[in-house]
Amino acid sequence: MDTFLPFAVDRRLSGRVRAWLTAAVCAVSAAAAGTAWAGAQLEEPLADSVRSALSAAIGRTEPVLVFADAAQRQQCEGWATSLEAKLLKRKPEELVRREFLQTVCYEAKRAGLEPGLVLGLIQVESGFRKYAISSVGARGYMQIMPFWSRTIGTGDPASLFHMQTNIRFGCVILRHYLDMERGNLFMALGRYNGSRGRAEYPNMVTAAWRGWKLPEGGTQVADAGTAAARR
């Protein structure tokens, strides 16, 4: 997934360049202003089997980090350490910053997502603000709409302000949209934002994602895109 470019509407090179630059500027401006960019995710009917699968992926209690083995733990710890300096201004407390990054890595891998993509989405959605609330009522880091708690969670929307719960919901929902869209990230991000088919939001997330790529020699975290990885 490291090779994704921003999604551009214009097929001409100049159009792609303009789209990328616009997305990058918007992402930086949104983060600086502390804007929550969440759209109105649609409360779509779910088949019973899908609802059950999503509910199982979320769980009925507050999630905790339970790594599959020491190697997975070390991988996420190394990835978090590599990015701590970049997150210092947004999260100055070392323990909070480290826990946040390790949680992003854990939940992203659990859902079969690239952790850097999840960081990019959080940057655009909430500017890394734990208690962000959008104009349409989406909550927390990944701007989860309260209806998701009722549909596949415990029914308590306040739980969406719990860090790992919020990140788990966001990763599970994005994975669900990716599966719906047969792996098409452009369409999946549009569904996540409630703007399916429009390029602005996918461009912004992709531009932010690029900012979280590690330099050569940094600790990379591979996708875990299998059902087994989503335990």
SULKALIN-V880913 format. One record per residue. N is the residue number from 1. RES is the residue in one small letter. PHI is phi in degrees with one decimal (NA if undefined). BURIAL is b if it has 9 or more other C-alpha atoms within 8 Angstrom, else e. Layout:
N;RES;PHI;BURIAL  N;RES;PHI;BURIAL
//
This chain:
1;m;NA;e  2;d;-66.9;e  3;t;-96.6;e  4;f;-63.5;e  5;l;-103.8;e  6;p;-56.4;b  7;f;-83.9;b  8;a;-114.2;b  9;v;-79.5;e  10;d;-79.3;e  11;r;-79.5;e  12;r;-73.4;e  13;l;-55.0;e  14;s;-59.7;e  15;g;-66.5;b  16;r;-64.3;b  17;v;-63.6;e  18;r;-61.4;e  19;a;-63.3;b  20;w;-64.5;b  21;l;-63.2;e  22;t;-61.3;e  23;a;-63.2;b  24;a;-63.1;b  25;v;-63.3;e  26;c;-62.7;b  27;a;-64.2;b  28;v;-64.7;b  29;s;-63.9;e  30;a;-63.8;b  31;a;-65.3;b  32;a;-65.8;e  33;a;-84.6;e  34;g;73.0;b  35;t;-75.4;b  36;a;-93.3;b  37;w;-94.8;b  38;a;-62.1;b  39;g;-95.1;b  40;a;-93.8;b  41;q;-55.8;b  42;l;-82.4;e  43;e;-84.9;e  44;e;-89.6;e  45;p;-62.8;e  46;l;-114.7;e  47;a;-63.2;e  48;d;-56.4;e  49;s;-65.9;e  50;v;-69.0;e  51;r;-59.4;b  52;s;-64.4;b  53;a;-65.7;e  54;l;-67.0;b  55;s;-61.0;b  56;a;-65.3;e  57;a;-68.7;b  58;i;-78.1;b  59;g;89.2;b  60;r;-103.9;e  61;t;-126.2;e  62;e;-58.7;e  63;p;-70.0;e  64;v;-132.7;e  65;l;-80.2;e  66;v;-126.1;e  67;f;-70.7;e  68;a;-63.9;e  69;d;-161.8;e  70;a;-63.5;e  71;a;-65.5;e  72;q;-64.8;b  73;r;-60.3;b  74;q;-63.1;e  75;q;-63.1;b  76;c;-69.7;b  77;e;-64.0;b  78;g;-66.0;b  79;w;-62.4;b  80;a;-62.6;b  81;t;-61.0;e  82;s;-65.0;b  83;l;-109.3;b  84;e;-57.3;b  85;a;-62.5;e  86;k;-71.4;e  87;l;-102.1;b  88;l;-57.2;b  89;k;-67.7;e  90;r;-81.0;e  91;k;-136.5;b  92;p;-71.2;e  93;e;-79.8;e  94;e;-58.2;e  95;l;-65.3;e  96;v;-63.7;e  97;r;-62.3;b  98;r;-66.8;b  99;e;-61.7;e  100;f;-60.2;b  101;l;-65.4;b  102;q;-65.2;b  103;t;-66.8;b  104;v;-59.2;b  105;c;-61.0;b  106;y;-61.7;b  107;e;-70.1;b  108;a;-63.7;b  109;k;-63.6;b  110;r;-60.3;b  111;a;-92.9;b  112;g;75.4;b  113;l;-114.8;b  114;e;-82.6;b  115;p;-56.0;b  116;g;-63.0;b  117;l;-62.9;b  118;v;-64.7;b  119;l;-62.4;b  120;g;-61.4;b  121;l;-65.3;b  122;i;-62.2;b  123;q;-58.5;b  124;v;-73.2;b  125;e;-68.4;b  126;s;-133.0;b  127;g;62.1;b  128;f;66.9;e  129;r;-97.2;b  130;k;-61.2;b  131;y;-107.6;e  132;a;-63.2;b  133;i;-131.5;b  134;s;-84.5;b  135;s;-65.3;e  136;v;-102.2;e  137;g;95.0;e  138;a;-67.6;b  139;r;-125.6;b  140;g;76.6;b  141;y;-51.6;b  142;m;-102.7;b  143;q;50.9;b  144;i;-89.0;b  145;m;-72.0;b  146;p;-56.6;b  147;f;-62.4;e  148;w;-65.6;b  149;s;-63.8;b  150;r;-71.3;b  151;t;-78.2;e  152;i;-129.3;b  153;g;-114.3;b  154;t;-87.1;e  155;g;91.8;e  156;d;-104.5;b  157;p;-64.7;b  158;a;-64.2;e  159;s;-65.5;e  160;l;-71.3;b  161;f;-91.8;b  162;h;-76.2;e  163;m;-53.5;b  164;q;-69.6;b  165;t;-60.8;b  166;n;-62.1;b  167;i;-67.9;b  168;r;-64.2;b  169;f;-56.5;b  170;g;-60.4;b  171;c;-68.6;b  172;v;-64.7;b  173;i;-66.6;b  174;l;-63.6;b  175;r;-61.3;b  176;h;-59.9;b  177;y;-67.3;b  178;l;-62.7;b  179;d;-65.9;e  180;m;-60.3;e  181;e;-94.9;b  182;r;53.9;e  183;g;85.0;e  184;n;-78.7;e  185;l;-66.4;e  186;f;-55.9;b  187;m;-70.3;b  188;a;-63.9;b  189;l;-65.7;b  190;g;-61.3;b  191;r;-62.7;b  192;y;-59.3;b  193;n;-90.9;b  194;g;75.4;b  195;s;-133.0;b  196;r;-52.6;b  197;g;95.9;e  198;r;-100.0;e  199;a;-88.7;b  200;e;-57.9;e  201;y;-69.2;b  202;p;-56.0;b  203;n;-61.4;b  204;m;-65.0;b  205;v;-65.3;b  206;t;-65.2;b  207;a;-63.7;b  208;a;-66.4;b  209;w;-56.7;b  210;r;-56.9;b  211;g;-69.2;e  212;w;-105.2;b  213;k;-75.3;e  214;l;-81.6;b  215;p;-66.7;e  216;e;-55.5;e  217;g;93.6;e  218;g;-73.5;e  219;t;-79.8;b  220;q;-93.3;e  221;v;-123.4;b  222;a;-75.4;e  223;d;-62.5;e  224;a;-121.6;b  225;g;-83.3;b  226;t;-127.5;e  227;a;-60.8;e  228;a;-65.1;e  229;a;-73.9;b  230;r;-99.0;b  231;r;-67.4;e
//
